[in-house]
């Protein structure tokens, strides 16, 4: 029960921060959507890093390492550090400059003007929403699995440790529906309070919390296992190497390792990252993010993957992968206060991405759908009401779907989300760097990527792990499909007008 109280106190502190951020809110729609371009270097780093390190990083990576071994680190973390930084430098800064110059608050506003087509937004908006939904799902699902793992009954060599609430469920765990409800309500509260400014403050606080707690969990677990050497020794030998096992269940093939490098490109098309980029005070604010982001990734991913490897010597393979981190902490770290703090750190990572995603969907709906065709001027109060209303609708939808897909792998669901956005990066690269890119190329790219994504997603059983041609992830195939469609479509159509080229180049 002490663990639950610690978690509740943390959530209370977060709500207190929301009330504080509300005092800084200027009451305008611009401040709600992009914080009036006032976020400095440190908060930009924390908000950008926090929104990319989700349940996928803490819950998903540990579970995947438990399943497939040490190669999990190479799949995402090793390449993400470099590719994310490159995207921030080559895409983020240019989009920030264009957005600030012309008053854009969403990607679609930029693409509409760059490709000279107002209808393009009506195609891209539902696709972006569809791709963000899995990202939202992993947050709700990851939170549910984490709390269930911490509060549920645990089987140890000394016997069974009873769950916290035996009257609620069979194993005494807090049910996922309740966890999801609380997390959604907390995130909604501070998003309603101050929009992107509140998200930046909350993300800064939560990113610091989950980084410190991640390192603390790593130290405590390794200490309980007898130190780093002893922890590695008791892990299963099959999970200590990166090479693929005979049956393919453990390890990573060379083609899988190489093709996974396409997935981190997704940050170039994340709508919530676009919104975070626009909050920057100046281009200089990006310097710290570009340099420190790879270091922060290593600080989070190395402990999580190693904990997953160590857990192979503690638990049977039948345990749900999403609960590995929470169960390992719960079994080895006896102090309920420490368990509560570490669990709060996991929830911090989850909520630091949920808020940005919810906010970006409300921003896109309001600016790209409602205001784009509006025949009258809306007040800031009306604009904020519409944005918040759509956010509530998305939260309710996400909550319901998360309960239905609760048994899905957090890691695999995230990969499908990332794959779709990664496959769309030829769109933004061409828009920024290729003068010959046209609206026909843009339409062709988006449609080709969407059809291929749906096809592969269905072939994977709607969210499972899937490879083609002996281990290549679909993201790599879809990226080349999107790039090819963009190039061919642009070359067979009329080039953009001189007015557009002068405006953006």
N, C-alpha and C positions, 0 to 999 in steps of 0.2 A: 504493500500500500504506500510505503514511503516513496518508492519509485514514481508512482502515479502522481503523488503530491508535488514532487520535484518538477515533473513534466508540466503540471498545471501551473506552477509558479512561473516557469519559463514562458508559457503561453500568455500569462498575465502580464509579464514584463514586455512582451511583444505588443500587446494591446496598449500598454502604457506608452510605448514608443510611437504607436499610431496616433494617439491623442496629441503627443508632442509635435509630430510632423504636421498635424492638422493646423497647428498655430502658425506654421510657415507657409501654408497653402494660400496662394494669392487670389483664389476664387475664380480664375479665368480658365477657359478650356485649354488654352496653350500651356498654362502651368500644370494643368491636370494631365495632359498628354505627354509633354516633353520637358516639364519642370523649368520652363522659360530659358532653356539652354544655360543652366547655371551650375551644373555638376562638375566638380573639380577632379583632378587626377586620381586621388585615392578612392573616392566614392565611386568613380567610374570603373576602376579596376575591380572593386568589391562587388558592384552590382552586375557587371558583365561576367565576372568569374562565377559569382553566386548563381546567376541564372543559367549558366551552362553546366554547372555541377549539380545535377538533380539526384533523384532516387536512383537513376541510372549509374551514377558514379559510386555512391556509397552502398546502396543495397544491391544494385544490379551487378557491379563489378565483383563484389565479394561472392555473390551467388554463382556467377559465371566461372570464377576461379575455382570454386568448390567443385563445379561440374567438369571443367575442361582443363584446368591446370594453369601454370604460370604464364602460358602464352596469351592469356587474357590481357595482360598488361600491354603486350605488343600490339594487340588488335586495335586499341583505341588510344591509350594514354601516350605512348611513345610518339605516334604521328600527330596526335591532336595538339600537343604542345607547340610544334613547329607550324602546322597548317593553320591552326587558330590564329596564331600571331601574324602569319602572312595575310590572312583574310582581314584582320583588323587594320593592317597597314595598307594593303592594296585596295580593299573594298570599303572598309569602315570609314576611313578618313575622307575619301572622295565623296561618299554618300552624305557624310556629315556636312561637308562644305556645300554640296548642292542643296541639301535639305534646308540648311540655315539661310542660304542665299534666296531661295524661292519659297520658303515658308512651308515646306512639306512636313507632314507628321507621320506619313505611312509610305511604304514601298510603292503601293499602287498609284499614288499621286505622281510619283516620279516616273513610273513606267508609262502611265497614260500620256504624259507630256513628251517623254523621250521617244516613244514609238508612234506618237500622233494618232492615238485612237482612244476615245473615251470609253468604248465598249469593252476594252481589254480588262478593266477592273471587274466587270461582272463575270468574266471567266476565271480570273485569278483568285478572287476573294473566296468563293466556296472551296477551291482546291487548297488554299492556304489554311482555311479553317479545318478542313478534313485532315490535313497533315499535322496540325497542332493538337488535335484531339488525342491521338495516342500519347503525345508528350504530357498532356494533362492527366491521362489515365494512369501513367506510371507513378505520378505523384500520389494520387489517392490510393492506388493499389499498394505502392511501396510503404506508405504510412500505415495502412492497415496491417500489412504483414510484419512490419517492425514492432508495432505495439502488441500484436498477437504473440510474437516471439518472446517479447520481454515479460508480458503479464501471464502467459499461459504456463501450464505444467511442464516441467523439464525432467527428463530421465537422466540420472547421473549414476556413476559406479556405486555411489553410496545410497542410492534409492531415488524415489520420485519426489521432486519439489512441487508442492501443489500450486495451482494457479492463484491469481489474486482475487478473482471473482468467480468461485465455483458455482454460485447460484445463477450466473449469467449464461455460461456455456459449459460444455462437457469438460474441457480442459482448463476452465477458469480464466480464459483470456478475454480481454475486452473485445467485443465483436467488431469486425471491420466496418460495418455500417455506422457504428457510433464514432469510430476514429475518423472516418471520412467526413462525417457530418461536422465534427468539431474543427478539423483542419480547414475545411471549406469555409466555415463561418469566421474563423480567425482571419484568414487571408482576405475574405470579402470585407471585413471590418476595416482593415487598414488601407485597402485599395479604395474603398468608399471615402475614407477620411481625407486622403491627400493625393491620390493618383500616382503618377510616376515619381513624384518627390517622396511620397511615403514609401513607395517600393524601393527607391534608392537607399533611403535611410534603413529600412527593414533589411534589405539585402546586405548592406554593409555590416550591420549588427549580426545577422545570421551567418554570414560567410565567416566572420571572425570566430563565431561560436563553433561552427561545424569543423573548421580547420583545427582549432585547439582540441576539441573533443575527439576528433579522429586520431590525432597524435597521442592523446591520452589513452584512448582505447588500445591503440597499438602497443604502447608501453606496458599497460597493465596486463594485457593478454599474454604478451611475450614473457613478462615477469612471472605470471602464474604457471606458464609452461616450462619455466626453468631457464629463460634467456633465449636469445635469438637462435643460437646453435641447437639447443634442445627442442625448440619449437619446430624448426625445420626438420630435424631428425625424426620426430614422431609423425610427420605428415606422410601421406602415401607417396611412394617413390614414383608412381605413374604420373602424378600431378606436378612433379618437380621439373620436368623437362618440357620443352616446347614442341618437340617432334610429335607427329600424329601417331596415335596408337593403331594397332592392326585393324580394329573394328571402326576406328574413326570417332569414337566417343570422347576421347581425351586428346588434348594437344591441338595444334593449329597447322594446317598445311601451308606450303609456300604460297600457293595461289590465294588462299584465304588471307594470309598476312598482307600480301601486296595489295589485293583489291580492297581491303578494309581501309586503306589510306584515302579512298575517295569519300568515306563517310564523314570525316571531320570537316569537309568542305561545306557541310550543311550550315555552319555558322554564317556563311556569306549570304544565306537567304532566310534565316530566321527572322520573322517579322518583329518579335519581341527584342531581338538584339538591335535591329534597325532603330527601334524606338529608344533603346538605351543609348545608342551612338548619338542620337540627336539631342540627348540631354547634356552632352558635353559642353563646357564653357568655351573651349577653344580646341584647335587641332593639337596643341601641346598636351592637352589632357590625355591623349592617346599614348604618349610615350611610355608611361609607367605600365599601362595595360599590355602593350606589345612586349615589353621586356620581362615583366613579372608573371604574366599569365602562364607560361610554360613551367615556371618554378612552382607556382601554386598547384598546377595539375599534378606534378610529381609528389608534392606534399600530401595530397589527398589520395591519389591512386596507389602509390606504393604500399602504404599501410593496409588499405582495403583489400588489395589482391593478395598480399601475404597472409592476412587473416583468413581469407578464403582457402588458401593452401593449407594452413595449419589446421583448419577445421576438418579437413579430410581425415585426420587422425583421431578426431573426437566424435564424429557423428557418422551414422550410416548414410549411404548415398540416397536413400529414399526420402530424406528430409527435404521439404520445399526449399528451393535455393533462395527464394526471397527472404526467408527467415533466418538465414545462416548468421549474419552479422549480429542480429539481436540475440539469437540463442547462444552464440559464443560469448558475448558479453554477459548475458544472464547467468550462464553456467560457471564461467571462470572468475568473474568479478563479483564477489559476494556482497560488497557494500551497496545497499540499495540507493544511496545518494549518488554514488558514482555511476551506477547503472542508469539512474534517472538523468544525470547530466549528459552521459554519452548518447542516450536515446533522444534527448532534446537536441543534441547536435545533429543527429540523423534527420529529425523533423525539420531542423533549420535548413538543411540542404534541400529538402523537399519543397518547403514553402518559399524558399528564395527563388525558385523558378516558377512555381505556380502563380505567384502574384503577377510577374511580368507577362506571362502568357495570357492570363485572364484580362489584364489591362490592354494588351495589344489587340485582342479580339474586339473589345469594346471600342477601341480607337478606330480600328479599320471599319467596323460596321457603321459607326457614326459619320466618319469623314468620307469613306469610299462608297457607301450605299445611300445613306439618308441625305447628307448635305450635298452630295455631288449633283443630285437632280432636284434639289429643293427649289421651290418656286417662291420662297419667302425667306427672310432673314430670321434666324433663330437666335435667341439670347444665350449667353453662356450657361445660364441655369437650365434652359431646355436641352442644350447640347449635352451637358453633364448627366441629366436625367436619362436621356436616350442611351448614352454610353453605359451607365450603370445598369439600366434595365437589361441590355443585351448581355452584359457580364453575368448577371444573375441567371439568365436563361441558359447560358453556356455552363455555368457551375452546376445547375440542376441536372442538365443533360449528362455532363461528365460524371457526376456522382452516381447516377443511375447505371450508366454503362460500366463504370468501374466495378460496381457490385456484381454485374452480370459476367464480367471478364476477370474476376478476382484471381482465378487460378493461372492466368497467363504469366509468362516470364517477363519480369520488368525489363531485363536486358534486351530480350528479343523484340518486345513492343517498341522500345526506344530506338532500336536499330531501324525498324520500318519507318518511324517518323523521320529519323536522320537521313535515311536513304532517299526519301522523297524530296526533301529540301536540298540535299547534295546534288541530286539529278537536275534541279532547277538552277544551279549556279551558272551554267552557260548563259542563262538569260541575263543575269546581272553583270557578268564579265563582259558580254558583248555590248550591253547598254553603255557601260563605262568606257570601254577601250576600243570598240570597233565602230567607226563612223558608218560603215555600210550596213550595219544591223537595222532591219526594218520591222514593221509591224507584222508582216507575213511570217517572217522568221520567228518573231516572238510568239505569235499564235501557234505556229507549228511546233515550237519547242515545248510550250506548256501542254498542248494536247498530246503530243507524243509521250512526254514524261508521265502524264496522268494515266494514259491507257496502259503503258508498260508497268507502272506502279500497281495499278489495280490487278493486272494480270498476274504479276509475281506474288502479290499479297494473297490473292485467291489460291494460287498454287501452293502457298506456304500454309494453307489452312487458316487464313485470316489471322496472322500474327505470330506464327511459329518461326523457328529457325529454318532457313532455306538457302541452298547454294546451287549454282549452275556450273556446268562444264568442269566438274571435278573439284569444286571448292571456291569458285568465284562468287562473291556476294552480288546480289542484283543491283546494288547501288552503282557499281562500276559499269555494268551493261547499260543501265538507264542513263548514266551521265553521257556516254558516247551517243546514245539515241537522241538525247536532248541537244547535244552539241551539233550533231549531224543535221537535225531538223532545223536548228537555228541557222546554220550556214547555208543549207540548200534553199530554205525559204527566203532568206535575205538576198541571195544571189539571183533568184528568178523573179524578183519584184523590184519596183522602183525604189531608188535610194531615198533617204529622208530629205526633207526640204533644207535649203540653206539656212533658213531661220532657226530650225531646230538644231542644226549642227553648230551654228554660231552660239546658240544659247548654252549648249552642254559641252562644247569642245573649245 
